[in-house]
Amino acid sequence: MTTLKILAIAAAFLNSGVTAPLSCSKSDSDNRNLTVQNASVPTVNTISKDNKIQVALLLDTSNSMDGLIDQAKSRLWNIVNTLTTLKYNGQAPQVEIALYEYGNDGLRDENYIRQVTPLTQDLDLVSEKLFALRTNGGSEYCGAVIRDAASNLNWDGNEKKYEIDLYCR
């Protein structure tokens, strides 16, 4: 089993693929049969439980992000979407995402950190929580949120894991 573990702060630049269009035409109006022409059939992704990608998204929600927060959220979500299209040895890996916010003075933690979601495969939940985050205050403890995510998440203990830490702002 191979696990890819990523800590991502704020934003990175990745593009997702484009799907080919389908076109249909009616070939026999009496029998109401449809013929599919020039269609590309998408391959069915089988998810490998032997390969896993785990990502912690760490988003600064302090006031310094006021003009950038929507763009940062979109870029982070683009990373998640791109991860869902990856294949390793011909199979799609299991993708787990965790979400943290930090730097928001409305958070009760002494370092202004909140784990919004643990590592989860429920990407709808992560999206809902990510796009609901708002800025407030300005006590940013970037190192503290990295330490918290690295030590407190339920990371896969696989000895064959790869770790990539992305620290962008």
C-alpha positions as CSV (number, residue, x, y, z in Angstrom):
1,M,0.0,0.0,0.0
2,T,1.3,3.5,-0.9
3,T,0.1,6.6,0.9
4,L,0.7,10.2,-0.2
5,K,0.4,12.6,2.6
6,I,0.1,16.4,1.9
7,L,-0.2,19.5,4.0
8,A,-1.4,22.3,1.8
9,I,-1.6,25.9,3.0
10,A,-3.7,28.4,1.0
11,A,-3.3,27.9,-2.7
12,A,-1.5,26.1,-5.6
13,F,-2.1,26.2,-9.3
14,L,-3.5,23.0,-10.9
15,N,-5.9,22.5,-13.8
16,S,-8.4,19.7,-14.2
17,G,-9.2,17.9,-17.4
18,V,-12.0,18.4,-19.9
19,T,-14.6,15.7,-20.9
20,A,-15.6,15.0,-24.4
21,P,-19.1,15.9,-25.5
22,L,-21.8,13.3,-26.4
23,S,-24.1,13.7,-29.4
24,C,-27.2,11.6,-30.1
25,S,-29.5,11.4,-33.1
26,K,-32.8,9.7,-33.6
27,S,-32.3,6.9,-36.2
28,D,-35.8,5.4,-36.4
29,S,-38.8,7.6,-35.3
30,D,-41.2,4.7,-35.4
31,N,-39.2,2.5,-33.1
32,R,-37.9,5.4,-31.1
33,N,-34.3,4.0,-31.1
34,L,-31.4,6.3,-30.4
35,T,-28.0,6.0,-31.9
36,V,-25.0,7.5,-30.1
37,Q,-22.5,9.1,-32.5
38,N,-19.0,10.3,-31.8
39,A,-19.2,9.6,-28.2
40,S,-16.3,9.0,-25.9
41,V,-17.1,6.6,-23.1
42,P,-15.5,7.6,-19.9
43,T,-13.5,5.0,-18.1
44,V,-14.9,3.7,-14.9
45,N,-12.5,4.7,-12.0
46,T,-11.9,1.8,-9.7
47,I,-10.7,3.1,-6.3
48,S,-7.7,1.3,-4.9
49,K,-7.8,0.7,-1.2
50,D,-4.1,-0.1,-1.5
51,N,-3.2,3.5,-2.6
52,K,-4.3,6.5,-0.7
53,I,-3.8,10.3,-0.9
54,Q,-4.3,12.2,2.4
55,V,-4.3,16.0,2.3
56,A,-4.7,18.6,5.0
57,L,-5.9,22.0,3.7
58,L,-4.7,24.7,6.1
59,L,-6.5,28.0,5.3
60,D,-5.5,31.4,6.8
61,T,-8.8,33.1,7.7
62,S,-7.2,36.2,9.3
63,N,-8.1,39.7,7.9
64,S,-4.9,39.6,5.9
65,M,-6.8,37.3,3.5
66,D,-9.8,39.6,3.1
67,G,-9.2,40.3,-0.6
68,L,-7.9,36.8,-1.3
69,I,-10.0,34.4,0.6
70,D,-12.4,33.5,-2.2
71,Q,-9.5,32.9,-4.7
72,A,-7.6,30.8,-2.1
73,K,-10.7,28.6,-1.5
74,S,-11.2,28.1,-5.2
75,R,-7.5,27.1,-5.7
76,L,-7.6,24.7,-2.8
77,W,-10.8,23.1,-4.2
78,N,-9.1,22.9,-7.6
79,I,-6.3,20.8,-5.9
80,V,-8.9,18.5,-4.4
81,N,-10.6,18.1,-7.8
82,T,-7.3,17.3,-9.5
83,L,-6.5,14.7,-6.9
84,T,-9.7,12.9,-7.7
85,T,-8.6,12.5,-11.3
86,L,-5.2,10.9,-10.5
87,K,-4.3,7.3,-11.1
88,Y,-1.5,5.2,-9.7
89,N,-0.8,1.9,-11.4
90,G,-4.0,2.3,-13.4
91,Q,-6.2,2.8,-10.4
92,A,-7.7,5.9,-8.7
93,P,-6.3,6.2,-5.2
94,Q,-8.6,6.7,-2.2
95,V,-8.6,10.5,-1.4
96,E,-9.0,11.8,2.1
97,I,-9.1,15.5,2.9
98,A,-8.9,17.3,6.2
99,L,-9.6,21.1,6.6
100,Y,-8.2,23.5,9.1
101,E,-8.7,27.2,9.5
102,Y,-6.3,29.4,11.4
103,G,-5.6,33.1,12.2
104,N,-9.3,33.9,12.9
105,D,-9.6,35.8,16.2
106,G,-13.1,34.3,16.6
107,L,-11.6,30.9,17.2
108,R,-11.3,29.9,20.8
109,D,-8.1,27.9,20.6
110,E,-5.1,29.7,22.1
111,N,-3.3,29.6,18.7
112,Y,-6.5,30.5,16.8
113,I,-6.7,27.1,15.1
114,R,-9.8,25.0,14.3
115,Q,-10.0,21.6,12.7
116,V,-13.0,22.1,10.5
117,T,-13.1,18.4,9.3
118,P,-10.9,15.4,10.1
119,L,-9.5,13.3,7.2
120,T,-12.6,12.2,5.3
121,Q,-13.6,10.9,1.9
122,D,-16.8,13.0,2.1
123,L,-15.7,15.7,-0.4
124,D,-19.2,17.3,-0.4
125,L,-18.8,18.0,3.4
126,V,-15.3,19.4,2.8
127,S,-16.5,21.7,0.0
128,E,-19.5,22.9,2.1
129,K,-17.2,23.7,5.1
130,L,-14.4,25.2,3.0
131,F,-16.7,27.7,1.1
132,A,-18.4,28.7,4.3
133,L,-15.2,30.0,5.9
134,R,-14.9,33.8,6.5
135,T,-12.1,36.1,7.6
136,N,-11.9,37.8,11.0
137,G,-9.0,39.1,13.1
138,G,-5.3,38.7,12.5
139,S,-3.5,36.4,14.9
140,E,-1.8,34.0,12.5
141,Y,0.2,31.1,14.0
142,C,1.1,29.2,10.8
143,G,3.7,27.0,12.5
144,A,1.1,26.0,15.1
145,V,-1.5,24.8,12.6
146,I,1.2,22.9,10.7
147,R,2.2,21.1,13.9
148,D,-1.4,20.5,14.8
149,A,-2.3,18.9,11.5
150,A,0.9,16.9,11.3
151,S,0.6,15.4,14.7
152,N,-3.2,15.3,15.4
153,L,-4.7,13.9,12.2
154,N,-5.3,10.2,11.8
155,W,-2.6,9.9,9.1
156,D,-2.1,6.4,7.6
157,G,0.8,4.7,9.3
158,N,2.0,2.9,6.2
159,E,5.8,2.7,6.0
160,K,5.7,3.1,2.2
161,K,4.1,6.5,2.4
162,Y,5.3,9.6,0.6
163,E,5.0,13.0,2.3
164,I,4.7,16.3,0.5
165,D,4.4,19.5,2.4
166,L,3.1,22.5,0.5
167,Y,3.4,25.8,2.3
168,C,2.0,28.5,0.1
169,R,0.3,31.8,1.0
